[in-house]
């Protein structure tokens, strides 16, 4: 038998597919039972979280196992096999072990190092054990995955980012404040009722919000989630469900909104959010320059360059920024000692804009200006630009003529609406980042915040732990594979000793008990000494890569009955089925 995992996660599928493929607990149990009933699989377990759905199985045929597990995932998830297949991944044997150990350590999580996955692995094993579908291999695998995950969190600092994606998002929304204090007394709107949205609603409830409104296209699912939240023993939150067309109105009442749907388009547009802010504050939600939105906006700059529709200013002087053909807001973050006339200003500019800048820096105006009598013509301008480029090449920067004037940053008003977008593709328009009075955290900003965490050394340490543990697990499994054969060999030797002692008693009927016992012990010691070195050595060899053939060699050399060996394996598996998680 061999270990196989077929699944999909946030790394292979968009949230829309993950949400549609999400499985209830009852569906997970049925999937496990149907997998074990299928021909290629002898054991099975399902790991289903907000970011992944994985089916683990002990199979005797690889290709048949992949086909059967993929088909079962499609049937039970309700997503067609043709649509699901492009998002599926397959891991086999050592790669499957490596994958689960990486998952247990948080290396495969959207937020690296989150520890919530350990509890989900434990629950997955417990369900398989209750159904008696785990078997020895999956018992050993999941038990060891839990130990590896705990070791990684204990021996490294990987859990410095060890929170769920929702918790991490709330921390970003609170901008460093204590989440419990920040959330206390707020009203929340949760858009969507899938696994991620359910986790968000439960996290908000535990954080201390007073009210949660759940909106979903399928109203019954929203009602079910609201009922679960209201009946929770660990929270005291008022929860109710609304249809999706009530979202604009509910948004005006909410302080925090979390969205994670399977929609292919935007759920909250910038105009809708702006209207919400205006309704709450009585003032228009003005745009804030410099936001990550992809529109040129009021600055007239798109992709770091002046917009083609923005007319260039007229003449200016070299003593100030007035009438510079460059948009100054795009270089307001120039380090001290650099000005808009330096290399920071011209980095990445196209030739036409560079020519305009060069002319302005030399005391002229834009290219379209009327030349003064006696001033150099275009040829001299070209020479000036060539000299400018040569200077930059030689010195690495363009000489400065002055230090920049300090630029006062316009303070951004305190947000009145907090938005957490956990969907891929996005539910909330990215242009909302630029609206005053709103704080938006989405998957991209979460990824940036997580990438900025100084965890590279910790991640490398965890990867080494995973690699070592995978090698140790493989060696242990290979050694365990030969154990039934060794047990069968020793049982056969014991039967031979018993038979020979019986024959001896037939030949020497007058043998007293003392001498009979002494002879029996002597024969047993001889057999044990003869078998000791070969059995110890064969276990060592079997633990090495490629050592699986030693069990077959042992059975052949000693003419062991295959059914006897199989019965030992079945007896060992039966003792593993009810062993609890670590």
C-alpha positions in Angstrom: 0.0 0.0 0.0 1.1 3.6 -0.7 0.2 7.1 0.5 -1.7 9.3 -1.9 -3.1 12.8 -1.5 -5.4 14.6 -4.0 -6.6 18.1 -3.2 -6.9 21.8 -3.9 -6.0 24.9 -1.9 -5.6 28.6 -2.1 -2.3 28.0 -4.0 -4.0 26.0 -6.8 -7.6 27.4 -7.0 -9.4 30.8 -6.6 -11.5 31.3 -3.5 -14.6 31.1 -5.7 -13.8 27.5 -6.5 -12.7 26.7 -3.0 -16.0 28.0 -1.6 -18.1 26.0 -4.0 -16.1 22.9 -3.3 -16.3 23.3 0.5 -17.6 20.3 2.4 -19.8 20.2 5.5 -18.8 17.8 8.2 -21.5 15.3 7.1 -20.2 15.5 3.5 -16.6 14.9 4.7 -17.7 11.8 6.6 -19.5 10.5 3.5 -16.5 11.2 1.3 -14.2 9.2 3.6 -16.6 6.2 3.7 -17.0 6.2 0.0 -13.3 6.4 -0.5 -12.6 3.4 1.7 -15.4 1.5 -0.1 -13.7 2.2 -3.5 -11.4 -0.5 -4.8 -7.9 1.2 -4.8 -8.1 2.6 -1.2 -7.8 0.7 2.1 -7.8 3.8 4.4 -8.8 7.5 4.0 -9.0 10.8 5.8 -10.2 14.3 4.7 -8.5 17.6 5.7 -10.9 20.4 5.0 -10.2 24.0 6.0 -11.0 27.5 4.8 -8.1 27.3 2.4 -7.9 23.7 1.4 -9.7 20.4 0.7 -7.4 17.4 0.7 -8.3 13.7 0.5 -5.6 11.3 1.9 -5.7 7.6 1.1 -3.7 4.4 1.4 -3.9 3.0 -2.1 -2.5 -0.1 -3.9 -2.6 1.5 -7.3 -1.4 5.0 -8.1 -3.2 5.8 -11.4 -6.4 4.1 -10.4 -6.2 5.9 -7.0 -5.7 9.3 -8.6 -8.7 8.8 -10.9 -10.9 7.5 -8.1 -10.0 10.2 -5.5 -10.5 13.0 -8.1 -13.9 11.6 -9.1 -15.0 11.3 -5.5 -13.9 14.9 -4.7 -15.9 16.2 -7.6 -19.0 14.2 -6.7 -19.1 15.2 -3.1 -18.1 18.9 -3.7 -20.7 19.4 -6.4 -18.0 21.0 -8.7 -17.8 19.1 -12.0 -14.7 17.0 -12.6 -13.7 18.9 -15.7 -13.9 22.2 -13.9 -12.2 20.9 -10.7 -9.3 19.0 -12.4 -7.2 22.0 -13.4 -7.1 23.1 -9.8 -6.2 19.7 -8.3 -2.7 18.7 -7.1 -1.4 15.2 -6.4 1.3 14.1 -4.0 2.5 10.5 -3.7 4.6 8.6 -1.1 7.4 10.8 0.3 6.1 13.9 -1.4 2.7 13.4 0.2 4.4 13.1 3.6 6.4 16.3 2.9 3.2 18.1 1.9 1.3 17.3 5.1 4.3 18.1 7.4 4.7 21.4 5.6 0.9 22.1 6.0 1.2 21.2 9.8 4.0 23.7 10.2 2.1 26.5 8.5 4.5 26.7 5.5 1.6 26.1 3.1 -0.8 28.5 4.8 -1.8 31.9 3.2 -0.3 33.5 6.3 2.9 31.6 6.9 3.2 30.0 10.4 -0.5 30.2 11.4 -1.2 27.5 14.0 -4.9 26.9 13.5 -4.1 24.2 11.0 -2.9 21.9 13.8 -6.3 21.7 15.4 -7.8 21.0 12.0 -5.4 18.1 11.4 -6.3 16.7 14.8 -10.0 16.9 14.0 -9.4 15.2 10.7 -7.6 12.3 12.3 -10.3 12.0 15.0 -13.1 11.7 12.4 -11.2 9.0 10.5 -10.6 7.1 13.7 -14.2 7.3 14.7 -15.1 5.8 11.3 -12.3 3.2 11.6 -11.0 4.4 8.2 -7.5 5.7 9.3 -5.5 2.4 9.3 -1.9 2.2 10.5 -0.4 4.4 7.8 -2.7 7.4 8.1 -2.6 7.0 11.9 1.1 7.2 11.9 1.2 10.0 9.3 -1.3 12.3 11.0 0.1 11.6 14.5 3.6 12.5 13.3 2.4 15.6 11.4 1.0 16.9 14.7 4.3 16.3 16.4 6.3 17.9 13.6 4.0 21.0 13.7 4.4 21.3 17.4 8.2 20.9 17.1 8.4 23.7 14.5 6.4 26.1 16.6 8.5 25.2 19.7 11.9 25.3 18.2 11.6 28.3 15.8 9.9 31.6 15.7 7.5 30.6 12.9 4.5 31.4 15.0 5.3 35.1 15.1 2.9 35.2 12.2 1.0 32.3 13.7 -2.6 33.5 13.3 -5.4 32.7 11.0 -5.8 34.8 7.9 -8.9 36.5 9.4 -7.1 37.3 12.7 -4.1 38.6 10.7 -6.5 40.7 8.6 -8.2 42.2 11.7 -4.8 43.0 13.2 -4.0 44.9 10.0 -7.4 46.7 10.2 -6.8 47.7 13.8 -3.4 49.2 12.7 -1.5 47.7 15.7 -4.1 48.3 18.3 -5.4 45.4 20.5 -8.0 43.7 18.4 -10.3 42.9 21.3 -10.4 46.6 22.4 -10.7 47.8 18.8 -13.6 45.4 18.0 -15.5 45.9 21.2 -18.9 47.6 20.6 -18.6 47.6 16.8 -21.2 46.4 14.3 -20.0 44.0 11.6 -21.3 42.9 8.2 -20.1 39.6 6.8 -20.7 39.1 3.1 -20.7 35.5 2.1 -21.5 32.3 4.1 -18.8 29.9 2.9 -16.0 28.5 5.0 -13.8 31.6 5.1 -16.8 33.9 5.8 -17.9 31.6 8.6 -14.5 31.7 10.1 -14.5 35.5 9.8 -17.9 35.7 11.5 -16.8 33.5 14.4 -13.6 35.4 14.8 -15.4 38.7 15.0 -17.9 37.3 17.5 -15.0 36.2 19.8 -13.3 39.6 19.3 -16.3 41.3 20.9 -18.4 42.9 18.2 -22.0 43.5 19.4 -23.8 42.6 16.2 -23.1 40.6 13.1 -25.2 40.8 9.9 -24.7 37.9 7.4 -25.5 38.5 3.8 -25.4 35.7 1.2 -26.9 35.0 -2.2 -28.4 31.8 -0.8 -30.4 33.2 2.1 -30.8 29.8 3.8 -27.0 29.6 4.2 -26.9 33.0 5.7 -29.7 32.1 8.1 -27.8 28.9 9.2 -24.6 30.8 9.9 -26.5 33.5 11.8 -28.2 30.8 13.9 -24.9 29.1 14.7 -23.4 32.5 15.8 -26.4 33.3 18.0 -26.4 29.9 19.7 -22.6 29.8 20.4 -21.7 29.2 24.0 -18.5 31.2 23.9 -20.0 34.5 22.6 -22.9 36.8 23.3 -23.5 38.4 19.9 -26.7 39.4 18.1 -26.6 37.8 14.6 -29.1 38.0 11.8 -29.3 37.2 8.1 -30.2 39.5 5.2 -30.4 39.0 1.4 -27.6 40.3 -0.8 -29.6 43.2 -2.0 -29.7 44.6 1.5 -25.9 45.0 1.6 -25.9 48.8 0.6 -28.2 49.6 3.4 -26.5 47.4 6.0 -23.1 48.9 5.0 -24.2 52.3 6.2 -24.8 50.8 9.7 -21.7 48.7 9.9 -18.4 49.7 11.3 -16.6 46.6 10.0 -17.3 44.6 6.8 -15.7 41.4 5.8 -16.3 40.0 2.3 -15.5 36.6 0.9 -17.8 35.4 -1.9 -17.5 33.4 -5.1 -18.5 36.4 -7.2 -16.7 36.9 -10.5 -17.2 40.7 -10.3 -17.0 43.3 -7.7 -19.3 43.1 -4.7 -18.5 46.6 -3.4 -17.6 49.2 -5.9 -15.7 52.4 -5.0 -18.9 54.5 -5.7 -20.9 52.4 -3.3 -18.4 52.6 -0.5 -18.0 56.4 -1.1 -21.8 56.8 -0.9 -21.7 54.8 2.4 -19.0 57.1 3.9 -20.9 60.2 2.8 -24.1 58.9 4.4 -22.3 58.3 7.6 -20.3 61.5 7.8 -22.4 63.9 5.8 -19.3 64.8 3.7 -18.1 63.4 0.4 -15.5 60.7 0.6 -12.7 62.5 -1.2 -9.9 60.6 -2.9 -6.5 60.5 -1.3 -3.5 60.8 -3.7 -0.9 58.1 -3.7 -3.2 55.2 -3.0 -2.7 51.8 -4.7 -5.7 52.2 -7.0 -4.8 51.9 -10.6 -6.6 55.0 -11.8 -4.7 58.2 -12.5 -7.0 60.3 -10.3 -6.4 63.9 -9.4 -2.6 63.6 -9.7 -2.8 63.0 -13.5 -0.2 60.3 -13.1 -0.7 56.8 -14.3 1.9 54.1 -13.8 4.4 56.6 -12.5 4.2 58.8 -15.6 2.2 62.0 -16.4 -1.1 61.2 -17.9 -1.3 61.9 -21.7 -4.5 63.9 -21.1 -2.8 66.3 -18.5 -1.4 69.4 -20.2 2.1 70.3 -19.4 2.7 73.5 -17.5 4.3 76.6 -19.0 7.6 78.1 -18.3 9.3 78.1 -14.9 12.6 78.8 -13.2 15.3 76.5 -11.9 14.9 77.9 -8.4 11.6 76.1 -7.6 9.2 73.4 -8.7 6.7 75.8 -10.3 5.8 74.8 -13.8 8.0 71.6 -13.8 6.7 69.3 -16.5 6.9 66.4 -14.0 4.1 65.7 -11.5 5.8 66.6 -8.2 3.5 64.4 -6.1 5.0 61.3 -7.7 8.4 62.2 -6.3 7.4 63.6 -3.0 9.1 60.8 -1.2 12.5 61.7 -2.6 15.2 61.1 0.1 16.9 64.1 1.7 19.5 65.7 -0.6 17.6 64.9 -3.8 15.3 67.2 -5.7 13.0 66.8 -8.7 15.9 67.8 -10.8 17.9 64.7 -9.7 18.1 61.1 -10.8 15.2 60.1 -8.6 13.0 62.3 -10.7 14.1 61.0 -14.1 14.4 57.3 -13.2 12.3 55.3 -15.6 11.0 58.2 -17.6 10.5 57.9 -21.4 12.6 59.9 -23.8 10.0 62.5 -24.5 9.4 63.3 -20.8 13.1 63.2 -20.1 13.6 65.8 -22.9 10.9 68.0 -21.4 12.6 67.7 -17.9 16.0 68.5 -19.3 14.7 71.6 -21.1 13.0 72.8 -17.9 16.0 72.1 -15.7 18.1 74.2 -18.1 15.8 77.1 -17.5 13.5 76.7 -20.4 9.9 75.5 -20.6 8.1 72.5 -22.1 8.9 71.4 -25.6 6.0 73.2 -27.0 7.3 76.6 -25.8 8.2 79.5 -28.2 12.0 79.9 -28.3 13.4 83.2 -27.3 15.7 84.9 -29.9 19.2 83.8 -29.6 18.5 80.7 -27.5 20.0 77.4 -28.7 17.9 75.3 -31.0 16.7 71.7 -30.7 20.2 70.4 -31.6 21.7 72.1 -28.5 18.8 70.7 -26.5 19.8 67.2 -27.8 23.4 67.8 -26.8 22.3 68.9 -23.3 20.3 65.8 -22.8 23.2 63.6 -24.1 25.5 65.3 -21.6 22.9 64.8 -18.8 22.8 61.1 -19.6 26.6 60.9 -19.7 26.9 62.5 -16.3 24.4 60.1 -14.9 26.3 57.2 -16.4 29.6 58.3 -14.9 28.5 59.3 -11.5 25.5 57.2 -11.0 23.3 60.3 -10.4 22.6 63.7 -11.8 24.2 66.6 -9.9 21.8 68.4 -7.6 21.3 72.1 -7.8 19.4 72.5 -4.5 17.9 70.6 -1.6 14.1 70.0 -1.8 11.7 72.0 0.2 10.0 69.9 2.8 6.6 68.7 1.7 3.8 68.7 4.2 1.8 65.5 4.1 -2.0 65.9 4.2 -3.1 63.9 7.2 -5.6 61.1 6.3 -8.8 61.3 8.4 -9.6 58.5 10.8 -11.6 55.8 9.1 -15.3 55.4 9.8 -15.5 52.2 7.8 -13.2 49.2 8.0 -13.2 46.7 5.1 -11.6 43.3 5.0 -11.6 41.6 1.6 -10.6 37.9 1.7 -11.8 36.9 -1.7 -9.8 35.9 -4.8 -10.6 37.5 -7.2 -11.3 40.6 -5.1 -14.8 41.5 -3.9 -13.9 45.2 -3.1 -12.8 47.6 -5.7 -9.1 48.4 -5.2 -9.9 52.1 -5.7 -11.4 52.1 -2.2 -7.8 52.3 -0.9 -7.8 55.9 -2.0 -11.1 56.9 -0.3 -10.7 59.1 2.8 -12.6 57.7 5.8 -12.1 54.1 4.7 -9.4 51.5 5.6 -9.3 48.5 3.2 -7.2 45.4 3.8 -7.3 42.8 1.0 -5.4 39.7 0.0 -2.6 41.7 -1.7 -2.0 43.9 1.3 -2.1 40.9 3.6 0.5 39.2 1.5 2.7 42.3 1.5 2.4 42.6 5.3 3.2 38.9 5.7 6.2 39.1 3.3 7.6 42.1 5.3 7.7 40.0 8.5 11.4 39.1 9.3 10.8 35.3 9.1 13.2 34.1 6.4 15.5 32.4 8.9 12.6 30.8 10.8 11.1 29.5 7.5 14.5 28.0 6.5 14.7 26.3 10.0 11.2 24.9 9.6 12.0 23.6 6.1 15.0 21.8 7.5 12.9 20.3 10.3 10.4 19.1 7.7 13.1 17.5 5.5 14.6 15.7 8.5 11.2 14.5 9.7 10.2 13.2 6.3 13.4 11.2 6.1 12.8 9.8 9.6 9.2 8.9 8.9 10.1 7.2 5.6 12.8 5.1 7.4 10.3 4.2 10.2 7.7 3.1 7.7 10.1 1.0 5.7 11.3 -0.6 8.9 7.7 -1.2 10.0 6.9 -2.8 6.6 9.3 -5.7 7.4 8.1 -6.1 11.0 5.2 -8.5 10.2 7.7 -10.7 8.2 10.1 -10.8 11.2 7.3 -11.6 13.6 6.1 -14.4 11.3 9.7 -15.8 11.1 10.0 -15.8 14.9 6.6 -17.5 15.2 7.7 -20.2 12.8 10.9 -20.7 14.8 8.9 -21.0 18.0 6.7 -23.6 16.4 9.8 -25.6 15.3 11.2 -25.5 18.8 7.9 -26.7 20.3 7.7 -29.5 17.8 11.2 -30.7 18.5 10.7 -30.6 22.3 7.5 -32.7 21.8 9.5 -35.3 19.7 12.2 -35.4 22.4 9.6 -36.1 25.1 8.3 -39.0 23.0 11.8 -40.5 22.8 12.6 -39.9 26.4 9.3 -40.5 28.3 11.2 -40.6 31.7 12.6 -37.1 31.3 12.0 -35.1 34.5 10.6 -31.6 34.5 13.9 -30.0 35.5 15.8 -31.5 32.6 13.0 -30.9 30.1 12.9 -27.2 31.0 16.7 -26.9 30.7 16.7 -28.5 27.3 13.8 -26.3 26.1 15.6 -23.2 27.2 18.8 -24.3 25.5 17.1 -24.9 22.2 15.3 -21.6 22.4 18.6 -19.7 23.1 20.2 -21.3 20.1 17.4 -20.4 17.8 17.2 -16.8 19.2 21.0 -16.3 18.7 20.8 -17.6 15.1 17.9 -15.3 14.3 19.1 -12.2 16.2 21.7 -10.9 13.8 19.8 -11.5 10.6 16.5 -9.9 11.9 18.3 -6.9 13.3 20.3 -6.4 10.2 17.3 -6.8 7.9 15.4 -4.1 9.8 18.3 -1.7 9.4 18.5 -2.5 5.7 14.8 -2.2 5.2 14.8 1.3 6.7 17.1 2.6 4.0 15.8 3.8 0.6 15.1 0.8 -1.6 14.9 -1.6 1.3 11.4 -2.8 0.7 12.7 -5.9 -1.1 14.2 -7.3 2.0 10.9 -8.4 3.4 10.3 -10.4 0.2 13.7 -11.9 0.4 13.1 -13.0 4.0 9.8 -14.7 3.1 11.5 -16.5 0.2 14.6 -17.7 2.2 12.6 -19.1 5.1 9.5 -20.2 3.0 7.2 -18.1 5.1 3.5 -18.3 4.4 2.2 -15.1 2.9 -1.1 -15.4 4.7 0.6 -15.7 8.0 2.5 -12.4 7.4 -0.7 -10.8 6.2 -2.5 -11.9 9.4 0.2 -10.3 11.5 -0.3 -7.0 9.6 -4.1 -7.1 10.0 -3.6 -7.7 13.8 -1.3 -4.7 14.0 -3.7 -2.5 12.1 -6.6 -3.4 14.3 -4.7 -2.1 17.4 -4.1 1.3 15.6 -7.7 2.2 14.7 -8.8 3.5 18.0 -5.6 5.2 19.1 -6.3 8.9 19.8 -4.6 11.8 18.3 -1.4 13.2 19.8 
